[in-house]
Amino acid sequence: MLKSLSNNGMSEKRPPSSRDYIVITKTAFVTDGVRWEPRWMWNISRRSKPLGVRLHGENFLSQQAARAAGQKVLRELLAAIPKGE
């Protein structure tokens, strides 16, 4: 549950901010035994505090594909979080 303090010191519920979440892309090199090839992965992090679960995807051929997949999952995550939590 996300909370903020109002002017009178009472806490109030605030919907999750999409700015609190970020999609991070990374690259790694994998081998088939003959040659090394780049593969991209994504993960979702929350800036204010750890998520408590790992949200990630891997084995993408481009950074654009990894970012698009991660952003799609982030949109679904934000849509699933109740507005008052």
PDB file with SEQRES, HELIX, SHEET and CRYST1 records, atoms N, CA, C and O in Angstrom:
SEQRES   1 A   85  MET LEU LYS SER LEU SER ASN ASN GLY MET SER GLU LYS          
SEQRES   2 A   85  ARG PRO PRO SER SER ARG ASP TYR ILE VAL ILE THR LYS          
SEQRES   3 A   85  THR ALA PHE VAL THR ASP GLY VAL ARG TRP GLU PRO ARG          
SEQRES   4 A   85  TRP MET TRP ASN ILE SER ARG ARG SER LYS PRO LEU GLY          
SEQRES   5 A   85  VAL ARG LEU HIS GLY GLU ASN PHE LEU SER GLN GLN ALA          
SEQRES   6 A   85  ALA ARG ALA ALA GLY GLN LYS VAL LEU ARG GLU LEU LEU          
SEQRES   7 A   85  ALA ALA ILE PRO LYS GLY GLU                                  
HELIX    1 AA1 SER A   18  ASP A   20  5                                   3    
HELIX    2 AA2 GLN A   63  ALA A   80  1                                  18    
SHEET    1 AA1 2 LYS A   3  LEU A   5  0                                        
SHEET    2 AA1 2 SER A  11  LYS A  13 -1                                        
SHEET    1 AA2 3 TYR A  21  THR A  31  0                                        
SHEET    2 AA2 3 TRP A  36  ARG A  46 -1                                        
SHEET    3 AA2 3 LEU A  55  PHE A  60 -1                                        
CRYST1    1.000    1.000    1.000  90.00  90.00  90.00 P 1           1          
ATOM      1  N   MET A   1       0.852  -1.159   0.000  1.00  0.00           N  
ATOM      2  CA  MET A   1       0.000   0.000   0.000  1.00  0.00           C  
ATOM      3  C   MET A   1       0.903   1.228   0.000  1.00  0.00           C  
ATOM      4  O   MET A   1       1.818   1.330   0.818  1.00  0.00           O  
ATOM      5  N   LEU A   2       0.651   2.150  -0.905  1.00  0.00           N  
ATOM      6  CA  LEU A   2       1.409   3.387  -0.966  1.00  0.00           C  
ATOM      7  C   LEU A   2       0.701   4.442  -0.152  1.00  0.00           C  
ATOM      8  O   LEU A   2      -0.519   4.576  -0.235  1.00  0.00           O  
ATOM      9  N   LYS A   3       1.448   5.192   0.633  1.00  0.00           N  
ATOM     10  CA  LYS A   3       0.848   6.225   1.471  1.00  0.00           C  
ATOM     11  C   LYS A   3       1.617   7.518   1.293  1.00  0.00           C  
ATOM     12  O   LYS A   3       2.798   7.513   0.946  1.00  0.00           O  
ATOM     13  N   SER A   4       0.951   8.599   1.528  1.00  0.00           N  
ATOM     14  CA  SER A   4       1.621   9.896   1.571  1.00  0.00           C  
ATOM     15  C   SER A   4       1.088  10.644   2.780  1.00  0.00           C  
ATOM     16  O   SER A   4      -0.005  10.356   3.268  1.00  0.00           O  
ATOM     17  N   LEU A   5       1.853  11.589   3.252  1.00  0.00           N  
ATOM     18  CA  LEU A   5       1.417  12.378   4.393  1.00  0.00           C  
ATOM     19  C   LEU A   5       0.808  13.674   3.899  1.00  0.00           C  
ATOM     20  O   LEU A   5       1.401  14.383   3.086  1.00  0.00           O  
ATOM     21  N   SER A   6      -0.360  13.973   4.389  1.00  0.00           N  
ATOM     22  CA  SER A   6      -0.998  15.242   4.053  1.00  0.00           C  
ATOM     23  C   SER A   6      -0.485  16.312   5.011  1.00  0.00           C  
ATOM     24  O   SER A   6       0.327  16.022   5.889  1.00  0.00           O  
ATOM     25  N   ASN A   7      -0.946  17.528   4.849  1.00  0.00           N  
ATOM     26  CA  ASN A   7      -0.474  18.638   5.675  1.00  0.00           C  
ATOM     27  C   ASN A   7      -0.755  18.437   7.157  1.00  0.00           C  
ATOM     28  O   ASN A   7      -0.006  18.944   7.993  1.00  0.00           O  
ATOM     29  N   ASN A   8      -1.808  17.712   7.505  1.00  0.00           N  
ATOM     30  CA  ASN A   8      -2.137  17.542   8.917  1.00  0.00           C  
ATOM     31  C   ASN A   8      -1.472  16.308   9.527  1.00  0.00           C  
ATOM     32  O   ASN A   8      -1.761  15.962  10.673  1.00  0.00           O  
ATOM     33  N   GLY A   9      -0.588  15.639   8.785  1.00  0.00           N  
ATOM     34  CA  GLY A   9       0.147  14.504   9.328  1.00  0.00           C  
ATOM     35  C   GLY A   9      -0.592  13.185   9.215  1.00  0.00           C  
ATOM     36  O   GLY A   9      -0.026  12.145   9.551  1.00  0.00           O  
ATOM     37  N   MET A  10      -1.828  13.187   8.756  1.00  0.00           N  
ATOM     38  CA  MET A  10      -2.595  11.961   8.577  1.00  0.00           C  
ATOM     39  C   MET A  10      -2.154  11.305   7.267  1.00  0.00           C  
ATOM     40  O   MET A  10      -1.880  11.994   6.284  1.00  0.00           O  
ATOM     41  N   SER A  11      -2.088   9.986   7.258  1.00  0.00           N  
ATOM     42  CA  SER A  11      -1.711   9.311   6.018  1.00  0.00           C  
ATOM     43  C   SER A  11      -2.955   9.086   5.172  1.00  0.00           C  
ATOM     44  O   SER A  11      -4.058   8.894   5.684  1.00  0.00           O  
ATOM     45  N   GLU A  12      -2.743   9.115   3.868  1.00  0.00           N  
ATOM     46  CA  GLU A  12      -3.847   8.875   2.942  1.00  0.00           C  
ATOM     47  C   GLU A  12      -3.359   7.910   1.871  1.00  0.00           C  
ATOM     48  O   GLU A  12      -2.171   7.888   1.546  1.00  0.00           O  
ATOM     49  N   LYS A  13      -4.263   7.121   1.326  1.00  0.00           N  
ATOM     50  CA  LYS A  13      -3.903   6.180   0.274  1.00  0.00           C  
ATOM     51  C   LYS A  13      -3.722   6.941  -1.023  1.00  0.00           C  
ATOM     52  O   LYS A  13      -4.435   7.903  -1.308  1.00  0.00           O  
ATOM     53  N   ARG A  14      -2.746   6.484  -1.808  1.00  0.00           N  
ATOM     54  CA  ARG A  14      -2.464   7.119  -3.078  1.00  0.00           C  
ATOM     55  C   ARG A  14      -2.260   6.026  -4.112  1.00  0.00           C  
ATOM     56  O   ARG A  14      -1.586   5.038  -3.819  1.00  0.00           O  
ATOM     57  N   PRO A  15      -2.818   6.163  -5.314  1.00  0.00           N  
ATOM     58  CA  PRO A  15      -2.640   5.127  -6.329  1.00  0.00           C  
ATOM     59  C   PRO A  15      -1.176   5.023  -6.741  1.00  0.00           C  
ATOM     60  O   PRO A  15      -0.432   5.997  -6.627  1.00  0.00           O  
ATOM     61  N   PRO A  16      -0.752   3.850  -7.220  1.00  0.00           N  
ATOM     62  CA  PRO A  16       0.637   3.691  -7.624  1.00  0.00           C  
ATOM     63  C   PRO A  16       0.970   4.627  -8.772  1.00  0.00           C  
ATOM     64  O   PRO A  16       0.157   4.823  -9.675  1.00  0.00           O  
ATOM     65  N   SER A  17       2.140   5.195  -8.739  1.00  0.00           N  
ATOM     66  CA  SER A  17       2.589   6.083  -9.796  1.00  0.00           C  
ATOM     67  C   SER A  17       3.415   5.286 -10.788  1.00  0.00           C  
ATOM     68  O   SER A  17       4.298   4.526 -10.391  1.00  0.00           O  
ATOM     69  N   SER A  18       3.140   5.448 -12.063  1.00  0.00           N  
ATOM     70  CA  SER A  18       3.919   4.740 -13.071  1.00  0.00           C  
ATOM     71  C   SER A  18       5.371   5.224 -13.061  1.00  0.00           C  
ATOM     72  O   SER A  18       6.252   4.526 -13.563  1.00  0.00           O  
ATOM     73  N   ARG A  19       5.633   6.408 -12.499  1.00  0.00           N  
ATOM     74  CA  ARG A  19       7.006   6.912 -12.417  1.00  0.00           C  
ATOM     75  C   ARG A  19       7.824   6.174 -11.361  1.00  0.00           C  
ATOM     76  O   ARG A  19       9.053   6.251 -11.361  1.00  0.00           O  
ATOM     77  N   ASP A  20       7.155   5.466 -10.471  1.00  0.00           N  
ATOM     78  CA  ASP A  20       7.846   4.717  -9.426  1.00  0.00           C  
ATOM     79  C   ASP A  20       8.411   3.405  -9.975  1.00  0.00           C  
ATOM     80  O   ASP A  20       9.276   2.798  -9.344  1.00  0.00           O  
ATOM     81  N   TYR A  21       7.942   2.967 -11.125  1.00  0.00           N  
ATOM     82  CA  TYR A  21       8.351   1.707 -11.724  1.00  0.00           C  
ATOM     83  C   TYR A  21       9.183   1.973 -12.970  1.00  0.00           C  
ATOM     84  O   TYR A  21       8.965   2.959 -13.674  1.00  0.00           O  
ATOM     85  N   ILE A  22      10.135   1.092 -13.237  1.00  0.00           N  
ATOM     86  CA  ILE A  22      11.011   1.276 -14.385  1.00  0.00           C  
ATOM     87  C   ILE A  22      11.312  -0.077 -15.023  1.00  0.00           C  
ATOM     88  O   ILE A  22      11.468  -1.087 -14.336  1.00  0.00           O  
ATOM     89  N   VAL A  23      11.389  -0.074 -16.357  1.00  0.00           N  
ATOM     90  CA  VAL A  23      11.806  -1.255 -17.105  1.00  0.00           C  
ATOM     91  C   VAL A  23      13.286  -1.078 -17.428  1.00  0.00           C  
ATOM     92  O   VAL A  23      13.678  -0.085 -18.041  1.00  0.00           O  
ATOM     93  N   ILE A  24      14.098  -2.035 -17.017  1.00  0.00           N  
ATOM     94  CA  ILE A  24      15.535  -2.002 -17.261  1.00  0.00           C  
ATOM     95  C   ILE A  24      15.874  -3.103 -18.254  1.00  0.00           C  
ATOM     96  O   ILE A  24      15.454  -4.248 -18.083  1.00  0.00           O  
ATOM     97  N   THR A  25      16.631  -2.764 -19.288  1.00  0.00           N  
ATOM     98  CA  THR A  25      17.078  -3.779 -20.244  1.00  0.00           C  
ATOM     99  C   THR A  25      18.574  -3.992 -20.065  1.00  0.00           C  
ATOM    100  O   THR A  25      19.321  -3.064 -19.757  1.00  0.00           O  
ATOM    101  N   LYS A  26      18.990  -5.237 -20.264  1.00  0.00           N  
ATOM    102  CA  LYS A  26      20.401  -5.625 -20.149  1.00  0.00           C  
ATOM    103  C   LYS A  26      20.714  -6.611 -21.270  1.00  0.00           C  
ATOM    104  O   LYS A  26      19.823  -7.261 -21.816  1.00  0.00           O  
ATOM    105  N   THR A  27      21.986  -6.705 -21.595  1.00  0.00           N  
ATOM    106  CA  THR A  27      22.403  -7.676 -22.589  1.00  0.00           C  
ATOM    107  C   THR A  27      23.377  -8.671 -21.977  1.00  0.00           C  
ATOM    108  O   THR A  27      24.102  -8.353 -21.035  1.00  0.00           O  
ATOM    109  N   ALA A  28      23.382  -9.869 -22.521  1.00  0.00           N  
ATOM    110  CA  ALA A  28      24.316 -10.917 -22.129  1.00  0.00           C  
ATOM    111  C   ALA A  28      24.676 -11.677 -23.397  1.00  0.00           C  
ATOM    112  O   ALA A  28      23.933 -11.666 -24.377  1.00  0.00           O  
ATOM    113  N   PHE A  29      25.791 -12.314 -23.361  1.00  0.00           N  
ATOM    114  CA  PHE A  29      26.201 -13.100 -24.518  1.00  0.00           C  
ATOM    115  C   PHE A  29      26.050 -14.573 -24.189  1.00  0.00           C  
ATOM    116  O   PHE A  29      26.470 -15.037 -23.129  1.00  0.00           O  
ATOM    117  N   VAL A  30      25.440 -15.305 -25.124  1.00  0.00           N  
ATOM    118  CA  VAL A  30      25.247 -16.747 -24.963  1.00  0.00           C  
ATOM    119  C   VAL A  30      25.962 -17.448 -26.107  1.00  0.00           C  
ATOM    120  O   VAL A  30      26.185 -16.867 -27.169  1.00  0.00           O  
ATOM    121  N   THR A  31      26.313 -18.684 -25.879  1.00  0.00           N  
ATOM    122  CA  THR A  31      27.010 -19.439 -26.908  1.00  0.00           C  
ATOM    123  C   THR A  31      26.264 -20.720 -27.244  1.00  0.00           C  
ATOM    124  O   THR A  31      25.594 -21.322 -26.406  1.00  0.00           O  
ATOM    125  N   ASP A  32      26.407 -21.104 -28.488  1.00  0.00           N  
ATOM    126  CA  ASP A  32      25.874 -22.394 -28.929  1.00  0.00           C  
ATOM    127  C   ASP A  32      27.003 -23.412 -29.042  1.00  0.00           C  
ATOM    128  O   ASP A  32      26.838 -24.482 -29.628  1.00  0.00           O  
ATOM    129  N   GLY A  33      28.164 -23.058 -28.465  1.00  0.00           N  
ATOM    130  CA  GLY A  33      29.332 -23.924 -28.522  1.00  0.00           C  
ATOM    131  C   GLY A  33      30.288 -23.539 -29.634  1.00  0.00           C  
ATOM    132  O   GLY A  33      31.443 -23.964 -29.640  1.00  0.00           O  
ATOM    133  N   VAL A  34      29.808 -22.729 -30.583  1.00  0.00           N  
ATOM    134  CA  VAL A  34      30.651 -22.316 -31.708  1.00  0.00           C  
ATOM    135  C   VAL A  34      30.879 -20.803 -31.690  1.00  0.00           C  
ATOM    136  O   VAL A  34      32.007 -20.335 -31.846  1.00  0.00           O  
ATOM    137  N   ARG A  35      29.800 -20.049 -31.498  1.00  0.00           N  
ATOM    138  CA  ARG A  35      29.919 -18.590 -31.526  1.00  0.00           C  
ATOM    139  C   ARG A  35      29.108 -17.976 -30.389  1.00  0.00           C  
ATOM    140  O   ARG A  35      28.194 -18.597 -29.847  1.00  0.00           O  
ATOM    141  N   TRP A  36      29.467 -16.745 -30.045  1.00  0.00           N  
ATOM    142  CA  TRP A  36      28.781 -15.994 -29.000  1.00  0.00           C  
ATOM    143  C   TRP A  36      27.807 -15.039 -29.648  1.00  0.00           C  
ATOM    144  O   TRP A  36      28.151 -14.354 -30.612  1.00  0.00           O  
ATOM    145  N   GLU A  37      26.582 -14.985 -29.125  1.00  0.00           N  
ATOM    146  CA  GLU A  37      25.561 -14.084 -29.669  1.00  0.00           C  
ATOM    147  C   GLU A  37      24.936 -13.281 -28.534  1.00  0.00           C  
ATOM    148  O   GLU A  37      24.759 -13.794 -27.428  1.00  0.00           O  
ATOM    149  N   PRO A  38      24.603 -12.017 -28.810  1.00  0.00           N  
ATOM    150  CA  PRO A  38      23.958 -11.205 -27.761  1.00  0.00           C  
ATOM    151  C   PRO A  38      22.495 -11.593 -27.590  1.00  0.00           C  
ATOM    152  O   PRO A  38      21.801 -11.889 -28.563  1.00  0.00           O  
ATOM    153  N   ARG A  39      22.043 -11.589 -26.362  1.00  0.00           N  
ATOM    154  CA  ARG A  39      20.633 -11.782 -26.019  1.00  0.00           C  
ATOM    155  C   ARG A  39      20.260 -10.689 -25.035  1.00  0.00           C  
ATOM    156  O   ARG A  39      21.058 -10.317 -24.173  1.00  0.00           O  
ATOM    157  N   TRP A  40      19.056 -10.181 -25.165  1.00  0.00           N  
ATOM    158  CA  TRP A  40      18.581  -9.084 -24.315  1.00  0.00           C  
ATOM    159  C   TRP A  40      17.566  -9.598 -23.320  1.00  0.00           C  
ATOM    160  O   TRP A  40      16.840 -10.556 -23.584  1.00  0.00           O  
ATOM    161  N   MET A  41      17.529  -8.943 -22.167  1.00  0.00           N  
ATOM    162  CA  MET A  41      16.561  -9.285 -21.128  1.00  0.00           C  
ATOM    163  C   MET A  41      16.008  -7.996 -20.537  1.00  0.00           C  
ATOM    164  O   MET A  41      16.600  -6.929 -20.700  1.00  0.00           O  
ATOM    165  N   TRP A  42      14.877  -8.094 -19.854  1.00  0.00           N  
ATOM    166  CA  TRP A  42      14.286  -6.949 -19.162  1.00  0.00           C  
ATOM    167  C   TRP A  42      13.939  -7.367 -17.751  1.00  0.00           C  
ATOM    168  O   TRP A  42      13.742  -8.549 -17.471  1.00  0.00           O  
ATOM    169  N   ASN A  43      13.865  -6.383 -16.861  1.00  0.00           N  
ATOM    170  CA  ASN A  43      13.288  -6.602 -15.541  1.00  0.00           C  
ATOM    171  C   ASN A  43      12.613  -5.318 -15.095  1.00  0.00           C  
ATOM    172  O   ASN A  43      12.964  -4.227 -15.543  1.00  0.00           O  
ATOM    173  N   ILE A  44      11.645  -5.462 -14.213  1.00  0.00           N  
ATOM    174  CA  ILE A  44      10.886  -4.319 -13.690  1.00  0.00           C  
ATOM    175  C   ILE A  44      11.327  -4.083 -12.258  1.00  0.00           C  
ATOM    176  O   ILE A  44      11.367  -5.004 -11.443  1.00  0.00           O  
ATOM    177  N   SER A  45      11.657  -2.835 -11.966  1.00  0.00           N  
ATOM    178  CA  SER A  45      12.053  -2.435 -10.617  1.00  0.00           C  
ATOM    179  C   SER A  45      11.155  -1.308 -10.137  1.00  0.00           C  
ATOM    180  O   SER A  45      10.560  -0.583 -10.933  1.00  0.00           O  
ATOM    181  N   ARG A  46      11.070  -1.176  -8.830  1.00  0.00           N  
ATOM    182  CA  ARG A  46      10.348  -0.060  -8.228  1.00  0.00           C  
ATOM    183  C   ARG A  46      11.364   0.809  -7.519  1.00  0.00           C  
ATOM    184  O   ARG A  46      12.197   0.307  -6.764  1.00  0.00           O  
ATOM    185  N   ARG A  47      11.303   2.100  -7.755  1.00  0.00           N  
ATOM    186  CA  ARG A  47      12.291   3.021  -7.188  1.00  0.00           C  
ATOM    187  C   ARG A  47      12.128   3.220  -5.687  1.00  0.00           C  
ATOM    188  O   ARG A  47      13.126   3.319  -4.972  1.00  0.00           O  
ATOM    189  N   SER A  48      10.905   3.279  -5.197  1.00  0.00           N  
ATOM    190  CA  SER A  48      10.673   3.617  -3.789  1.00  0.00           C  
ATOM    191  C   SER A  48      11.054   2.494  -2.829  1.00  0.00           C  
ATOM    192  O   SER A  48      11.567   2.763  -1.742  1.00  0.00           O  
ATOM    193  N   LYS A  49      10.814   1.248  -3.210  1.00  0.00           N  
ATOM    194  CA  LYS A  49      11.170   0.099  -2.379  1.00  0.00           C  
ATOM    195  C   LYS A  49      11.120  -1.146  -3.247  1.00  0.00           C  
ATOM    196  O   LYS A  49      10.482  -1.134  -4.299  1.00  0.00           O  
ATOM    197  N   PRO A  50      11.782  -2.229  -2.827  1.00  0.00           N  
ATOM    198  CA  PRO A  50      11.796  -3.448  -3.632  1.00  0.00           C  
ATOM    199  C   PRO A  50      10.382  -3.996  -3.855  1.00  0.00           C  
ATOM    200  O   PRO A  50       9.506  -3.851  -3.003  1.00  0.00           O  
ATOM    201  N   LEU A  51      10.180  -4.620  -5.000  1.00  0.00           N  
ATOM    202  CA  LEU A  51       8.869  -5.194  -5.332  1.00  0.00           C  
ATOM    203  C   LEU A  51       8.522  -6.403  -4.471  1.00  0.00           C  
ATOM    204  O   LEU A  51       7.353  -6.609  -4.143  1.00  0.00           O  
ATOM    205  N   GLY A  52       9.501  -7.192  -4.107  1.00  0.00           N  
ATOM    206  CA  GLY A  52       9.230  -8.415  -3.352  1.00  0.00           C  
ATOM    207  C   GLY A  52       9.128  -9.640  -4.245  1.00  0.00           C  
ATOM    208  O   GLY A  52       9.154 -10.770  -3.759  1.00  0.00           O  
ATOM    209  N   VAL A  53       9.013  -9.419  -5.544  1.00  0.00           N  
ATOM    210  CA  VAL A  53       9.026 -10.500  -6.534  1.00  0.00           C  
ATOM    211  C   VAL A  53       9.907 -10.043  -7.691  1.00  0.00           C  
ATOM    212  O   VAL A  53      10.138  -8.848  -7.875  1.00  0.00           O  
ATOM    213  N   ARG A  54      10.391 -10.997  -8.459  1.00  0.00           N  
ATOM    214  CA  ARG A  54      11.214 -10.656  -9.613  1.00  0.00           C  
ATOM    215  C   ARG A  54      10.364 -10.775 -10.867  1.00  0.00           C  
ATOM    216  O   ARG A  54       9.847 -11.847 -11.179  1.00  0.00           O  
ATOM    217  N   LEU A  55      10.225  -9.677 -11.577  1.00  0.00           N  
ATOM    218  CA  LEU A  55       9.507  -9.667 -12.851  1.00  0.00           C  
ATOM    219  C   LEU A  55      10.543  -9.480 -13.949  1.00  0.00           C  
ATOM    220  O   LEU A  55      11.204  -8.443 -14.006  1.00  0.00           O  
ATOM    221  N   HIS A  56      10.691 -10.470 -14.819  1.00  0.00           N  
ATOM    222  CA  HIS A  56      11.730 -10.399 -15.843  1.00  0.00           C  
ATOM    223  C   HIS A  56      11.383 -11.272 -17.038  1.00  0.00           C  
ATOM    224  O   HIS A  56      10.521 -12.147 -16.966  1.00  0.00           O  
ATOM    225  N   GLY A  57      12.067 -11.013 -18.121  1.00  0.00           N  
ATOM    226  CA  GLY A  57      11.964 -11.817 -19.333  1.00  0.00           C  
ATOM    227  C   GLY A  57      13.328 -11.831 -19.986  1.00  0.00           C  
ATOM    228  O   GLY A  57      14.116 -10.906 -19.793  1.00  0.00           O  
ATOM    229  N   GLU A  58      13.619 -12.860 -20.752  1.00  0.00           N  
ATOM    230  CA  GLU A  58      14.959 -12.967 -21.336  1.00  0.00           C  
ATOM    231  C   GLU A  58      14.917 -13.632 -22.693  1.00  0.00           C  
ATOM    232  O   GLU A  58      13.881 -14.124 -23.140  1.00  0.00           O  
ATOM    233  N   ASN A  59      16.076 -13.633 -23.337  1.00  0.00           N  
ATOM    234  CA  ASN A  59      16.299 -14.286 -24.621  1.00  0.00           C  
ATOM    235  C   ASN A  59      15.693 -13.527 -25.796  1.00  0.00           C  
ATOM    236  O   ASN A  59      15.208 -14.144 -26.745  1.00  0.00           O  
ATOM    237  N   PHE A  60      15.716 -12.197 -25.744  1.00  0.00           N  
ATOM    238  CA  PHE A  60      15.245 -11.366 -26.853  1.00  0.00           C  
ATOM    239  C   PHE A  60      16.410 -11.051 -27.780  1.00  0.00           C  
ATOM    240  O   PHE A  60      17.545 -10.916 -27.324  1.00  0.00           O  
ATOM    241  N   LEU A  61      16.140 -10.934 -29.069  1.00  0.00           N  
ATOM    242  CA  LEU A  61      17.202 -10.699 -30.045  1.00  0.00           C  
ATOM    243  C   LEU A  61      17.591  -9.230 -30.153  1.00  0.00           C  
ATOM    244  O   LEU A  61      18.648  -8.919 -30.701  1.00  0.00           O  
ATOM    245  N   SER A  62      16.761  -8.316 -29.643  1.00  0.00           N  
ATOM    246  CA  SER A  62      17.094  -6.890 -29.707  1.00  0.00           C  
ATOM    247  C   SER A  62      16.650  -6.192 -28.430  1.00  0.00           C  
ATOM    248  O   SER A  62      15.777  -6.666 -27.703  1.00  0.00           O  
ATOM    249  N   GLN A  63      17.282  -5.044 -28.182  1.00  0.00           N  
ATOM    250  CA  GLN A  63      16.904  -4.249 -27.022  1.00  0.00           C  
ATOM    251  C   GLN A  63      15.479  -3.730 -27.183  1.00  0.00           C  
ATOM    252  O   GLN A  63      14.729  -3.673 -26.208  1.00  0.00           O  
ATOM    253  N   GLN A  64      15.102  -3.355 -28.390  1.00  0.00           N  
ATOM    254  CA  GLN A  64      13.749  -2.840 -28.635  1.00  0.00           C  
ATOM    255  C   GLN A  64      12.697  -3.893 -28.322  1.00  0.00           C  
ATOM    256  O   GLN A  64      11.659  -3.574 -27.743  1.00  0.00           O  
ATOM    257  N   ALA A  65      12.947  -5.134 -28.694  1.00  0.00           N  
ATOM    258  CA  ALA A  65      11.989  -6.210 -28.410  1.00  0.00           C  
ATOM    259  C   ALA A  65      11.890  -6.461 -26.911  1.00  0.00           C  
ATOM    260  O   ALA A  65      10.796  -6.669 -26.386  1.00  0.00           O  
ATOM    261  N   ALA A  66      13.028  -6.443 -26.218  1.00  0.00           N  
ATOM    262  CA  ALA A  66      13.020  -6.654 -24.771  1.00  0.00           C  
ATOM    263  C   ALA A  66      12.287  -5.518 -24.072  1.00  0.00           C  
ATOM    264  O   ALA A  66      11.474  -5.769 -23.183  1.00  0.00           O  
ATOM    265  N   ARG A  67      12.558  -4.268 -24.458  1.00  0.00           N  
ATOM    266  CA  ARG A  67      11.906  -3.115 -23.835  1.00  0.00           C  
ATOM    267  C   ARG A  67      10.396  -3.146 -24.074  1.00  0.00           C  
ATOM    268  O   ARG A  67       9.620  -2.888 -23.154  1.00  0.00           O  
ATOM    269  N   ALA A  68       9.976  -3.458 -25.295  1.00  0.00           N  
ATOM    270  CA  ALA A  68       8.542  -3.513 -25.602  1.00  0.00           C  
ATOM    271  C   ALA A  68       7.844  -4.578 -24.752  1.00  0.00           C  
ATOM    272  O   ALA A  68       6.748  -4.343 -24.243  1.00  0.00           O  
ATOM    273  N   ALA A  69       8.466  -5.730 -24.598  1.00  0.00           N  
ATOM    274  CA  ALA A  69       7.875  -6.801 -23.784  1.00  0.00           C  
ATOM    275  C   ALA A  69       7.799  -6.381 -22.320  1.00  0.00           C  
ATOM    276  O   ALA A  69       6.789  -6.622 -21.658  1.00  0.00           O  
ATOM    277  N   GLY A  70       8.851  -5.758 -21.813  1.00  0.00           N  
ATOM    278  CA  GLY A  70       8.852  -5.309 -20.424  1.00  0.00           C  
ATOM    279  C   GLY A  70       7.817  -4.224 -20.171  1.00  0.00           C  
ATOM    280  O   GLY A  70       7.152  -4.233 -19.135  1.00  0.00           O  
ATOM    281  N   GLN A  71       7.674  -3.291 -21.103  1.00  0.00           N  
ATOM    282  CA  GLN A  71       6.688  -2.227 -20.940  1.00  0.00           C  
ATOM    283  C   GLN A  71       5.267  -2.774 -20.989  1.00  0.00           C  
ATOM    284  O   GLN A  71       4.384  -2.258 -20.304  1.00  0.00           O  
ATOM    285  N   LYS A  72       5.036  -3.807 -21.786  1.00  0.00           N  
ATOM    286  CA  LYS A  72       3.712  -4.428 -21.830  1.00  0.00           C  
ATOM    287  C   LYS A  72       3.370  -5.059 -20.476  1.00  0.00           C  
ATOM    288  O   LYS A  72       2.256  -4.901 -19.977  1.00  0.00           O  
ATOM    289  N   VAL A  73       4.329  -5.770 -19.888  1.00  0.00           N  
ATOM    290  CA  VAL A  73       4.104  -6.380 -18.578  1.00  0.00           C  
ATOM    291  C   VAL A  73       3.898  -5.306 -17.519  1.00  0.00           C  
ATOM    292  O   VAL A  73       3.064  -5.475 -16.630  1.00  0.00           O  
ATOM    293  N   LEU A  74       4.646  -4.198 -17.598  1.00  0.00           N  
ATOM    294  CA  LEU A  74       4.484  -3.111 -16.635  1.00  0.00           C  
ATOM    295  C   LEU A  74       3.091  -2.491 -16.734  1.00  0.00           C  
ATOM    296  O   LEU A  74       2.470  -2.206 -15.710  1.00  0.00           O  
ATOM    297  N   ARG A  75       2.600  -2.284 -17.940  1.00  0.00           N  
ATOM    298  CA  ARG A  75       1.226  -1.761 -18.099  1.00  0.00           C  
ATOM    299  C   ARG A  75       0.210  -2.702 -17.474  1.00  0.00           C  
ATOM    300  O   ARG A  75      -0.719  -2.256 -16.801  1.00  0.00           O  
ATOM    301  N   GLU A  76       0.381  -3.993 -17.691  1.00  0.00           N  
ATOM    302  CA  GLU A  76      -0.529  -4.984 -17.102  1.00  0.00           C  
ATOM    303  C   GLU A  76      -0.441  -4.972 -15.573  1.00  0.00           C  
ATOM    304  O   GLU A  76      -1.459  -5.086 -14.890  1.00  0.00           O  
ATOM    305  N   LEU A  77       0.765  -4.837 -15.044  1.00  0.00           N  
ATOM    306  CA  LEU A  77       0.961  -4.781 -13.592  1.00  0.00           C  
ATOM    307  C   LEU A  77       0.255  -3.562 -13.011  1.00  0.00           C  
ATOM    308  O   LEU A  77      -0.482  -3.686 -12.033  1.00  0.00           O  
ATOM    309  N   LEU A  78       0.467  -2.392 -13.597  1.00  0.00           N  
ATOM    310  CA  LEU A  78      -0.158  -1.179 -13.075  1.00  0.00           C  
ATOM    311  C   LEU A  78      -1.683  -1.229 -13.177  1.00  0.00           C  
ATOM    312  O   LEU A  78      -2.385  -0.696 -12.317  1.00  0.00           O  
ATOM    313  N   ALA A  79      -2.187  -1.866 -14.221  1.00  0.00           N  
ATOM    314  CA  ALA A  79      -3.641  -1.990 -14.371  1.00  0.00           C  
ATOM    315  C   ALA A  79      -4.238  -2.942 -13.326  1.00  0.00           C  
ATOM    316  O   ALA A  79      -5.398  -2.804 -12.941  1.00  0.00           O  
ATOM    317  N   ALA A  80      -3.431  -3.904 -12.876  1.00  0.00           N  
ATOM    318  CA  ALA A  80      -3.922  -4.907 -11.921  1.00  0.00           C  
ATOM    319  C   ALA A  80      -3.842  -4.447 -10.470  1.00  0.00           C  
ATOM    320  O   ALA A  80      -4.498  -5.031  -9.608  1.00  0.00           O  
ATOM    321  N   ILE A  81      -3.056  -3.419 -10.183  1.00  0.00           N  
ATOM    322  CA  ILE A  81      -2.922  -2.936  -8.805  1.00  0.00           C  
ATOM    323  C   ILE A  81      -4.162  -2.125  -8.460  1.00  0.00           C  
ATOM    324  O   ILE A  81      -4.493  -1.179  -9.174  1.00  0.00           O  
ATOM    325  N   PRO A  82      -4.854  -2.473  -7.383  1.00  0.00           N  
ATOM    326  CA  PRO A  82      -6.036  -1.689  -6.991  1.00  0.00           C  
ATOM    327  C   PRO A  82      -5.662  -0.224  -6.772  1.00  0.00           C  
ATOM    328  O   PRO A  82      -4.589   0.079  -6.250  1.00  0.00           O  
ATOM    329  N   LYS A  83      -6.544   0.671  -7.169  1.00  0.00           N  
ATOM    330  CA  LYS A  83      -6.262   2.106  -7.110  1.00  0.00           C  
ATOM    331  C   LYS A  83      -6.018   2.607  -5.706  1.00  0.00           C  
ATOM    332  O   LYS A  83      -5.281   3.576  -5.527  1.00  0.00           O  
ATOM    333  N   GLY A  84      -6.605   1.988  -4.711  1.00  0.00           N  
ATOM    334  CA  GLY A  84      -6.437   2.437  -3.330  1.00  0.00           C  
ATOM    335  C   GLY A  84      -5.258   1.803  -2.618  1.00  0.00           C  
ATOM    336  O   GLY A  84      -5.071   2.034  -1.423  1.00  0.00           O  
ATOM    337  N   GLU A  85      -4.454   1.007  -3.317  1.00  0.00           N  
ATOM    338  CA  GLU A  85      -3.350   0.306  -2.657  1.00  0.00           C  
ATOM    339  C   GLU A  85      -2.034   0.726  -3.216  1.00  0.00           C  
ATOM    340  O   GLU A  85      -0.992   0.237  -2.778  1.00  0.00           O  
TER     341      GLU A  85                                                      
END                                                                             
